[in-house]
């Protein structure tokens, strides 16, 4: 066939020939590539198999097998799922011969190869505490300052593991003693925090900066003081570090020392010119921190061991407080807006409270408004902190020192009632807690304390014995009439404000308790009128017949006299039974006036 007949020109014929040649060439290349891929896969499979064998030989310390495998150098560059190459594995094994064989078979760059966590073979050797391996790697070109992904250096790891030999080795091989890691902390920060006095002195001898600051503004001295390491503090102070330096939050070295409560460190810092009246940005002073930290109870050892440690810790805290008391001014306490008593009560440390009270601190010092805003309940008194912690012992110490129990927006008694702590309720009542307080939330027509006593006869008796206004519970404007107002449309302000007792006690989940509650209340009043709603609820209880009997019969003269005497005394004196000591009455009559026969809490305590 002639190309002319097909209509092709001469140039088209040349193009067809070129295209044919290109197609043949590409087909040949594809065959060659396929052949090479097959060879690569076989070689990769061989390398991978050898790599597994290499790791296994290193772990088993099989030097003979490892030498046989060293003929395949590419396998020594392969990583496992941790990003480790064989040199990483051998560096972490305690066998120098294995490391030497592996190093000889590895590439020149293997010493700086990093795992997925950024660790070099030297880093792993130091981490495992293998001095011989670390020496070999350093002699063969490993960098002593290689940091991992957490910015830790081999020097920091050696300090953390308390390996002075490795620290000296790294420093002798040129490790940067002031190299900054995470948050700009140096090896000296680490040594100071851990209390490694010998390493601190070693680092200083090799030229470490004695007063570097981390990103948070903390110096080695601050960390050592915070953790209570006296030896380190002494070494750094002798180097002339700044004892008045402050962290980012304005906490001073002395404030950090107060965390440990070590009296020797506090005394030493004061001797070097530390100021106890510089507050942190929260307003806290060193004396606040010592008071709050108190002593740390140990859970290790037997009961006697723990008791001895606790006694020693209490003595230490007492000495620390005694050091800070004379150098802390009343003006700085006022400016801080809080008393150390608040801190001691919040921490639950009775001995701190006793020391502070003995030093003349006012148990009725109230938190300043700007401090109170940090608390949702806007608490003010140190007593409130103790009551919130259910700390009866601290509450008793404060009350005996003259703390007033009715100063907080949310009353201390309300907190105690909410927790159901009978001992706390009792001590608050004995020191004058107001049983007739009204809550600012969910207000009722009757004093709010009753809400926590409707299901507990012991608490209800305690409240009534101390002058609870029982009569107010029986006040009802509706009387015998219907309790639904004429203009009622399904909701009214009376539902959420100034709720009457009859409305509360007749709800479905309290109705079963209404008979018992009303019967107890009748022991504290003369004749009362029961409204239609309360009567309807009581008629369904088993106490109804007894209530009717009390209501229909005149009360005995003895009972009426008791009520009259209590009325003449007034609720203030009933709330503070100490006033009874001024009355020239027989003890039996005093007990009768105070309803001692219904003091169920003390009866149970005596029976127990």
C-alpha positions as CSV (number, residue, x, y, z in Angstrom):
1,X,0.0,0.0,0.0
2,X,1.3,3.4,-0.9
3,X,1.0,6.2,1.6
4,X,0.2,8.5,-1.3
5,X,-2.9,6.7,-2.0
6,X,-4.1,7.1,1.6
7,X,-3.7,10.8,1.4
8,X,-0.7,11.2,3.7
9,X,2.0,13.8,3.0
10,X,5.7,13.2,3.5
11,X,5.8,14.9,6.9
12,X,3.0,12.8,8.2
13,X,4.9,9.7,7.2
14,X,7.9,10.9,9.3
15,X,5.7,11.6,12.3
16,X,4.2,8.1,12.1
17,X,7.6,6.5,12.1
18,X,8.7,8.6,15.2
19,X,5.5,7.7,17.0
20,X,6.1,4.0,16.4
21,X,9.6,4.2,17.7
22,X,8.5,6.0,20.9
23,X,5.8,3.4,21.6
24,X,8.3,0.6,21.3
25,X,10.7,2.5,23.6
26,X,8.1,3.0,26.3
27,X,7.1,-0.6,26.2
28,X,10.7,-1.6,26.8
29,X,11.0,0.8,29.7
30,X,7.9,-0.5,31.3
31,X,9.3,-4.1,31.2
32,X,12.6,-2.8,32.7
33,X,10.8,-0.9,35.5
34,X,8.7,-3.9,36.3
35,X,11.8,-6.0,36.6
36,X,13.5,-3.4,38.8
37,X,10.5,-3.1,41.1
38,X,10.5,-6.9,41.5
39,X,14.1,-6.8,42.5
40,X,13.5,-3.9,44.9
41,X,10.7,-5.7,46.6
42,X,12.8,-8.8,47.1
43,X,15.7,-6.7,48.4
44,X,13.4,-4.7,50.8
45,X,11.9,-8.0,52.0
46,X,15.4,-9.2,52.6
47,X,16.4,-6.0,54.4
48,X,13.3,-6.1,56.6
49,X,14.0,-9.7,57.6
50,X,17.6,-8.9,58.4
51,X,16.5,-5.8,60.4
52,X,14.3,-8.0,62.6
53,X,17.1,-10.4,63.1
54,X,19.5,-7.5,64.0
55,X,17.2,-6.2,66.7
56,X,16.7,-9.7,68.1
57,X,20.5,-10.3,68.2
58,X,21.1,-7.0,70.0
59,X,18.5,-7.8,72.6
60,X,19.9,-11.2,73.1
61,X,23.5,-9.8,73.2
62,X,24.3,-12.4,70.4
63,X,27.5,-10.9,69.1
64,X,28.2,-13.7,66.6
65,X,24.8,-13.4,64.9
66,X,25.2,-9.7,64.8
67,X,28.6,-9.8,63.0
68,X,27.1,-12.2,60.4
69,X,24.2,-9.7,59.8
70,X,26.6,-6.8,59.5
71,X,27.2,-7.7,55.9
72,X,23.9,-6.0,55.1
73,X,24.5,-2.3,56.1
74,X,21.2,-1.1,54.6
75,X,19.3,-3.2,57.3
76,X,21.1,-1.2,60.0
77,X,19.5,2.0,58.7
78,X,15.9,0.7,58.9
79,X,13.6,2.0,61.7
80,X,11.0,0.0,63.7
81,X,7.6,1.3,64.8
82,X,9.3,3.4,67.5
83,X,11.5,5.1,65.0
84,X,14.5,3.2,66.4
85,X,17.4,2.0,64.3
86,X,19.7,-0.8,65.6
87,X,22.2,1.7,67.0
88,X,19.4,3.1,69.3
89,X,18.7,-0.4,70.5
90,X,22.4,-1.3,71.1
91,X,23.0,2.1,72.9
92,X,20.3,1.2,75.5
93,X,21.8,-2.3,76.1
94,X,24.5,-2.9,78.7
95,X,27.0,-4.4,76.3
96,X,29.8,-2.4,74.8
97,X,30.8,-5.1,72.3
98,X,27.3,-5.1,70.8
99,X,27.4,-1.3,70.6
100,X,30.8,-1.4,68.8
101,X,29.7,-4.0,66.2
102,X,26.4,-2.1,65.6
103,X,28.2,1.2,65.3
104,X,30.8,-0.2,62.8
105,X,27.9,-1.5,60.6
106,X,25.9,1.7,60.8
107,X,26.2,4.7,58.6
108,X,28.2,7.8,59.7
109,X,25.0,9.8,60.4
110,X,23.5,7.1,62.6
111,X,24.8,8.6,65.9
112,X,22.6,11.7,65.3
113,X,19.5,9.7,64.1
114,X,16.5,10.4,66.3
115,X,13.6,8.2,67.4
116,X,9.9,9.3,67.0
117,X,10.4,11.0,70.3
118,X,13.5,12.8,69.2
119,X,16.0,10.8,71.2
120,X,19.5,10.0,69.8
121,X,21.5,6.9,70.8
122,X,23.5,9.0,73.3
123,X,20.3,10.3,74.9
124,X,19.1,6.7,75.3
125,X,22.4,5.6,76.8
126,X,22.3,8.4,79.3
127,X,18.6,7.7,80.1
128,X,19.5,4.1,80.9
129,X,22.5,5.2,83.0
130,X,25.1,3.4,80.8
131,X,28.3,5.3,81.4
132,X,30.5,3.1,79.1
133,X,28.0,3.3,76.2
134,X,27.7,7.1,76.6
135,X,31.5,7.5,76.7
136,X,31.9,5.4,73.5
137,X,29.2,7.4,71.6
138,X,30.7,10.8,72.7
139,X,34.2,9.6,71.6
140,X,32.7,8.8,68.2
141,X,31.1,12.1,67.5
142,X,27.7,12.1,69.3
143,X,26.5,15.6,70.2
144,X,26.2,16.0,74.0
145,X,23.5,18.7,73.6
146,X,20.9,16.8,71.5
147,X,17.5,17.6,72.9
148,X,14.4,15.3,72.5
149,X,10.9,16.4,71.6
150,X,10.3,17.5,75.2
151,X,13.4,19.7,75.0
152,X,15.2,17.7,77.6
153,X,19.0,17.3,77.1
154,X,21.2,14.4,78.1
155,X,22.6,16.6,80.9
156,X,19.1,17.3,82.3
157,X,18.4,13.5,82.2
158,X,21.6,12.7,84.0
159,X,20.8,15.3,86.7
160,X,17.2,13.9,87.0
161,X,18.6,10.4,87.5
162,X,21.2,11.6,90.0
163,X,24.1,10.3,88.0
164,X,27.1,12.5,88.9
165,X,29.4,10.4,86.7
166,X,27.3,11.0,83.6
167,X,27.0,14.7,84.4
168,X,30.7,15.1,84.6
169,X,31.2,13.0,81.5
170,X,28.8,15.2,79.5
171,X,30.4,18.4,80.8
172,X,33.9,17.2,80.0
173,X,32.8,16.5,76.4
174,X,31.6,20.1,76.1
175,X,27.9,19.9,77.0
176,X,26.5,23.4,77.4
177,X,25.9,23.9,81.1
178,X,23.4,26.7,80.5
179,X,21.5,25.1,77.7
180,X,17.8,26.1,78.0
181,X,15.1,23.4,77.7
182,X,11.4,23.5,78.0
183,X,10.1,26.8,79.5
184,X,13.8,28.0,79.4
185,X,14.7,25.8,82.4
186,X,18.4,24.7,82.7
187,X,20.1,21.7,84.3
188,X,20.6,23.9,87.4
189,X,16.8,24.4,87.7
190,X,16.4,20.6,87.7
191,X,19.1,19.9,90.2
192,X,17.8,22.6,92.5
193,X,14.3,21.4,92.4
194,X,15.3,17.8,93.1
195,X,17.6,18.9,96.0
196,X,20.8,17.5,94.4
197,X,23.2,19.6,96.3
198,X,26.3,17.8,95.0
199,X,25.1,18.3,91.4
200,X,24.3,22.0,92.0
201,X,27.9,22.5,93.2
202,X,29.2,20.6,90.3
203,X,27.2,22.6,87.7
204,X,28.3,25.8,89.4
205,X,31.9,24.7,89.2
206,X,31.5,24.2,85.5
207,X,30.3,27.7,85.0
208,X,26.5,27.4,85.4
209,X,24.6,30.7,85.7
210,X,23.5,30.7,89.4
211,X,20.4,32.8,88.8
212,X,18.7,32.0,85.5
213,X,15.0,32.6,85.1
214,X,12.5,30.3,83.5
215,X,9.6,31.4,81.4
216,X,7.6,31.6,84.6
217,X,10.2,33.8,86.2
218,X,11.3,31.0,88.6
219,X,15.0,30.8,89.6
220,X,16.8,27.7,90.9
221,X,16.7,29.3,94.3
222,X,12.9,29.6,94.1
223,X,12.5,26.0,93.2
224,X,14.9,24.8,96.0
225,X,13.1,27.0,98.6
226,X,9.7,25.8,97.4
227,X,10.7,22.1,97.8
228,X,12.5,22.7,101.1
229,X,16.1,21.8,100.1
230,X,18.2,23.7,102.6
231,X,21.6,22.6,101.3
232,X,20.8,23.9,97.8
233,X,19.5,27.2,99.1
234,X,22.7,27.7,101.1
235,X,24.9,26.9,98.1
236,X,23.0,29.4,95.8
237,X,22.9,32.1,98.4
238,X,26.6,31.9,98.8
239,X,26.8,32.5,95.1
240,X,25.1,35.9,95.6
241,X,21.8,35.1,93.8
242,X,19.0,37.7,94.1
243,X,16.9,36.8,97.2
244,X,14.2,39.4,96.2
245,X,13.5,38.1,92.7
246,X,9.9,37.5,91.8
247,X,8.2,35.1,89.4
248,X,5.6,36.2,86.8
249,X,2.8,36.0,89.4
250,X,4.9,38.2,91.7
251,X,5.6,35.4,94.1
252,X,8.8,36.0,96.0
253,X,11.5,33.5,97.0
254,X,10.1,33.7,100.6
255,X,6.6,33.0,99.4
256,X,7.9,29.9,97.6
257,X,9.7,28.8,100.7
258,X,6.5,29.1,102.6
259,X,5.1,26.2,100.6
260,X,7.5,23.8,102.3
261,X,7.2,25.6,105.6
262,X,10.9,24.8,106.4
263,X,11.8,27.2,109.2
264,X,15.5,27.0,108.6
265,X,15.1,28.1,104.9
266,X,12.7,30.9,106.0
267,X,15.1,32.1,108.7
268,X,18.0,32.0,106.2
269,X,16.1,34.0,103.6
270,X,15.0,36.6,106.2
271,X,18.7,36.8,107.2
272,X,19.7,37.6,103.6
273,X,17.1,40.4,103.4
274,X,13.9,38.7,102.1
275,X,10.8,40.9,102.7
276,X,7.7,39.1,104.3
277,X,5.3,41.9,103.3
278,X,5.5,41.6,99.5
279,X,2.2,40.0,98.2
280,X,1.7,37.7,95.3
281,X,-0.7,39.0,92.6
282,X,-3.6,37.3,94.4
283,X,-2.8,39.3,97.6
284,X,-1.4,36.4,99.5
285,X,1.6,36.9,101.8
286,X,4.1,34.2,102.9
287,X,2.3,34.0,106.3
288,X,-0.9,33.1,104.4
289,X,0.8,30.3,102.6
290,X,2.4,28.8,105.7
291,X,-1.0,29.0,107.5
292,X,-2.8,27.3,104.6
293,X,-0.3,24.5,104.0
294,X,-0.1,23.6,107.6
295,X,1.4,20.1,107.8
296,X,1.1,17.3,105.2
297,X,-0.2,14.1,106.8
298,X,1.7,11.0,105.7
299,X,-0.2,7.8,104.7
300,X,2.9,5.7,104.9
301,X,3.9,3.6,107.9
302,X,2.0,2.6,111.1
303,X,-0.2,4.7,113.2
304,X,2.5,5.6,115.7
305,X,4.9,6.5,112.8
306,X,2.3,8.8,111.3
307,X,1.5,10.3,114.6
308,X,5.2,11.1,115.3
309,X,5.6,12.6,111.8
310,X,2.5,14.7,112.2
311,X,3.8,16.0,115.6
312,X,7.1,16.9,114.0
313,X,5.4,18.6,111.1
314,X,3.1,20.6,113.4
315,X,6.2,21.7,115.3
316,X,7.9,22.8,112.0
317,X,4.9,24.8,110.9
318,X,4.6,26.4,114.3
319,X,8.3,27.5,114.1
320,X,7.7,28.8,110.5
321,X,4.7,30.8,111.7
322,X,6.6,32.2,114.7
323,X,9.4,33.4,112.3
324,X,6.9,35.2,110.0
325,X,4.6,36.7,112.7
326,X,7.0,39.4,114.0
327,X,8.1,40.5,110.4
328,X,4.6,40.6,108.9
329,X,2.9,44.0,109.4
330,X,-0.7,44.6,110.1
331,X,-0.8,47.1,107.3
332,X,0.2,44.4,104.8
333,X,-2.5,42.1,106.2
334,X,-5.1,44.8,105.7
335,X,-3.9,45.5,102.2
336,X,-4.1,41.8,101.3
337,X,-7.8,41.8,102.2
338,X,-7.6,38.5,104.1
339,X,-6.3,37.2,107.5
340,X,-4.0,34.3,107.9
341,X,-6.8,32.9,110.0
342,X,-8.8,32.5,106.7
343,X,-5.9,30.5,105.2
344,X,-5.5,28.3,108.3
345,X,-9.3,27.6,108.5
346,X,-9.4,26.9,104.7
347,X,-6.5,24.4,105.1
348,X,-8.0,22.9,108.2
349,X,-5.0,23.4,110.4
350,X,-6.0,23.8,114.0
351,X,-2.5,24.4,115.4
352,X,-2.0,27.3,112.9
353,X,-5.3,28.8,114.1
354,X,-4.2,28.5,117.7
355,X,-0.8,30.1,117.1
356,X,-2.4,33.0,115.1
357,X,-5.1,33.6,117.7
358,X,-2.4,33.6,120.4
359,X,-0.5,36.2,118.4
360,X,-3.5,38.5,118.5
361,X,-5.2,38.0,115.1
362,X,-8.9,38.9,115.1
363,X,-11.2,35.9,114.6
364,X,-13.8,38.4,113.2
365,X,-11.5,39.9,110.5
366,X,-13.7,39.8,107.4
367,X,-12.6,39.3,103.8
368,X,-12.4,42.5,101.8
369,X,-15.1,42.8,99.1
370,X,-12.6,42.4,96.3
371,X,-11.5,39.0,97.8
372,X,-15.1,37.9,98.5
373,X,-16.0,38.3,94.8
374,X,-13.8,35.2,94.2
375,X,-16.4,33.1,96.0
376,X,-19.9,32.5,94.7
377,X,-21.3,32.6,98.3
378,X,-19.4,35.8,99.1
379,X,-18.2,34.4,102.3
380,X,-16.5,36.7,104.8
381,X,-15.4,35.0,108.0
382,X,-12.7,32.5,108.8
383,X,-15.4,30.5,110.6
384,X,-17.3,30.0,107.4
385,X,-14.3,28.3,105.9
386,X,-14.1,25.9,108.8
387,X,-17.8,25.1,108.6
388,X,-17.7,24.6,104.9
389,X,-15.0,22.0,105.4
390,X,-17.0,20.3,108.1
391,X,-14.1,20.9,110.4
392,X,-15.6,20.9,113.8
393,X,-12.3,21.2,115.7
394,X,-11.3,24.4,113.8
395,X,-14.8,25.8,114.2
396,X,-14.7,25.2,117.9
397,X,-11.3,27.0,118.3
398,X,-12.6,30.0,116.4
399,X,-15.9,30.2,118.3
400,X,-14.1,29.9,121.7
401,X,-11.8,32.8,120.6
402,X,-14.9,35.0,120.0
403,X,-15.8,34.4,116.3
404,X,-19.3,35.5,115.5
405,X,-21.4,32.9,113.7
406,X,-23.9,35.2,111.9
407,X,-21.7,37.5,109.8
408,X,-21.8,35.8,106.4
409,X,-24.4,36.3,103.7
410,X,-25.0,32.6,103.7
411,X,-25.2,31.7,107.3
412,X,-22.8,29.2,108.9
413,X,-25.7,27.4,110.4
414,X,-27.3,27.0,107.0
415,X,-24.1,25.4,105.7
416,X,-24.0,23.0,108.7
417,X,-27.7,22.1,108.3
418,X,-27.2,21.4,104.6
419,X,-24.4,19.0,105.4
420,X,-26.3,17.4,108.3
421,X,-23.4,17.5,110.7
422,X,-25.1,17.4,114.1
423,X,-21.9,18.2,116.0
424,X,-21.3,21.3,113.9
425,X,-24.9,22.3,114.2
426,X,-24.8,21.9,118.0
427,X,-21.6,23.9,118.5
428,X,-22.9,26.8,116.3
429,X,-26.2,26.9,118.2
430,X,-24.3,26.9,121.6
431,X,-22.3,29.9,120.5
432,X,-25.2,31.9,119.3
433,X,-26.0,31.0,115.7
434,X,-29.3,32.6,114.6
435,X,-31.9,29.9,114.1
436,X,-34.3,32.5,112.7
437,X,-32.3,33.5,109.7
438,X,-34.0,34.0,106.3
439,X,-32.3,32.6,103.1
440,X,-31.9,35.1,100.3
441,X,-32.9,32.3,97.8
442,X,-36.2,30.5,98.0
443,X,-37.5,32.7,100.7
444,X,-40.3,31.5,103.0
445,X,-42.7,33.2,105.4
446,X,-41.1,31.2,108.2
447,X,-37.4,31.1,109.1
448,X,-35.4,29.1,106.5
449,X,-33.6,26.7,108.9
450,X,-36.8,24.6,109.2
451,X,-36.4,23.4,105.5
452,X,-33.5,21.2,106.6
453,X,-35.2,19.7,109.6
454,X,-38.6,18.5,108.3
455,X,-37.4,14.9,108.0
456,X,-35.1,14.9,111.1
457,X,-36.6,15.1,114.6
458,X,-33.2,15.6,116.3
459,X,-32.3,18.7,114.2
460,X,-35.9,20.0,114.5
461,X,-35.7,19.8,118.3
462,X,-32.3,21.5,118.3
463,X,-33.7,24.4,116.4
464,X,-36.8,24.7,118.5
465,X,-34.8,24.4,121.8
466,X,-32.6,27.4,120.7
467,X,-35.6,29.7,120.1
468,X,-36.9,28.9,116.6
469,X,-39.9,31.1,115.8
470,X,-42.5,28.3,115.7
471,X,-45.5,30.6,115.9
472,X,-44.6,32.1,112.5
473,X,-45.2,28.7,111.0
474,X,-48.8,28.8,111.9
475,X,-49.5,32.2,110.5
476,X,-51.9,32.1,107.5
477,X,-54.0,34.9,106.2
478,X,-56.5,32.5,104.6
479,X,-57.5,30.8,107.8
480,X,-60.5,28.5,107.2
481,X,-61.1,29.9,103.7
482,X,-59.7,28.6,100.4
483,X,-56.0,29.1,99.8
484,X,-56.4,29.9,96.1
485,X,-56.6,33.7,95.5
486,X,-59.5,35.1,93.5
487,X,-57.1,36.4,90.8
488,X,-55.0,33.3,90.6
489,X,-54.2,32.3,87.0
490,X,-51.9,29.3,87.6
491,X,-48.8,31.2,88.9
492,X,-48.2,33.9,91.4
493,X,-45.3,35.5,93.3
494,X,-46.3,33.7,96.5
495,X,-45.1,30.5,94.9
496,X,-41.5,31.6,94.8
497,X,-41.5,34.2,97.5
498,X,-42.8,34.3,101.1
499,X,-44.2,30.8,100.9
500,X,-46.3,29.9,103.9
501,X,-45.6,26.8,106.1
502,X,-48.9,25.2,105.2
503,X,-48.1,25.5,101.5
504,X,-44.7,23.9,101.9
505,X,-45.6,21.0,104.3
506,X,-48.6,20.0,102.2
507,X,-46.7,19.2,99.1
508,X,-46.8,15.6,98.0
509,X,-43.3,14.6,99.1
510,X,-43.5,16.3,102.5
511,X,-47.1,15.6,103.5
512,X,-46.3,12.3,105.2
513,X,-44.0,14.2,107.6
514,X,-46.4,17.0,108.4
515,X,-48.0,15.2,111.4
516,X,-44.7,14.5,113.1
517,X,-43.4,18.1,112.5
518,X,-46.6,19.8,113.7
519,X,-46.8,17.6,116.8
520,X,-43.2,18.5,117.8
521,X,-43.9,22.2,117.2
522,X,-46.8,22.2,119.6
523,X,-44.4,21.5,122.4
524,X,-43.0,25.0,121.9
525,X,-46.2,27.1,121.6
526,X,-49.4,27.8,123.4
527,X,-52.7,27.3,121.6
528,X,-52.4,27.9,117.8
529,X,-54.9,28.0,115.0
530,X,-54.6,25.5,112.1
531,X,-55.6,26.8,108.7
532,X,-57.8,24.8,106.4
533,X,-54.9,23.7,104.2
534,X,-52.7,22.5,107.0
535,X,-55.6,20.8,108.7
536,X,-56.5,18.9,105.5
537,X,-52.9,17.6,105.3
538,X,-52.8,16.7,109.0
539,X,-56.0,14.7,108.9
540,X,-54.3,12.1,106.7
541,X,-51.5,11.5,109.3
542,X,-51.4,9.1,112.2
543,X,-50.6,12.0,114.6
544,X,-53.9,13.8,113.9
545,X,-55.7,12.4,116.9
546,X,-52.9,13.4,119.2
547,X,-52.7,16.9,117.7
548,X,-56.5,17.3,118.2
549,X,-56.1,16.3,121.9
550,X,-53.4,18.9,122.4
551,X,-55.3,21.6,120.6
552,X,-58.7,20.9,122.4
553,X,-57.3,20.8,125.9
554,X,-55.9,23.7,127.9
555,X,-52.1,23.6,128.2
556,X,-50.6,22.9,131.7
557,X,-49.4,25.9,133.8
558,X,-45.9,24.5,133.9
559,X,-45.7,24.6,130.1
560,X,-47.1,28.1,130.0
561,X,-44.6,29.3,132.6
562,X,-41.8,28.0,130.5
563,X,-43.0,29.8,127.5
564,X,-43.4,33.0,129.4
565,X,-39.9,32.8,130.9
566,X,-38.4,32.1,127.4
567,X,-40.4,35.0,126.0
568,X,-39.0,37.3,128.7
569,X,-35.5,36.1,128.1
570,X,-35.7,36.9,124.4
571,X,-34.4,35.0,121.5
572,X,-30.9,36.5,121.8
573,X,-30.4,35.0,125.2
574,X,-31.9,31.7,124.1
575,X,-29.4,31.6,121.1
576,X,-26.5,32.1,123.6
577,X,-27.2,29.9,126.6
578,X,-24.2,31.5,128.4
579,X,-26.7,34.1,129.6
580,X,-28.4,31.4,131.7
581,X,-25.3,31.5,134.0
582,X,-26.3,35.0,135.1
583,X,-29.8,33.9,136.2
584,X,-30.1,32.9,139.9
585,X,-32.2,29.8,139.2
586,X,-31.8,26.2,140.2
587,X,-30.0,24.1,137.6
588,X,-33.1,21.9,137.2
589,X,-35.2,24.9,136.3
590,X,-32.7,26.1,133.9
591,X,-32.6,22.8,132.1
592,X,-36.4,22.8,131.9
593,X,-36.5,26.3,130.4
594,X,-33.9,25.2,127.8
595,X,-35.9,22.0,126.9
596,X,-33.1,19.8,128.0
597,X,-35.5,16.8,128.1
598,X,-35.8,17.2,124.3
599,X,-32.1,17.5,123.6
600,X,-32.0,14.3,121.6
601,X,-28.4,14.9,120.2
602,X,-26.8,15.0,123.7
603,X,-29.0,12.1,124.9
604,X,-27.7,10.0,121.9
605,X,-24.1,11.1,122.6
606,X,-24.3,10.1,126.2
607,X,-25.9,6.8,125.4
608,X,-23.2,6.1,122.8
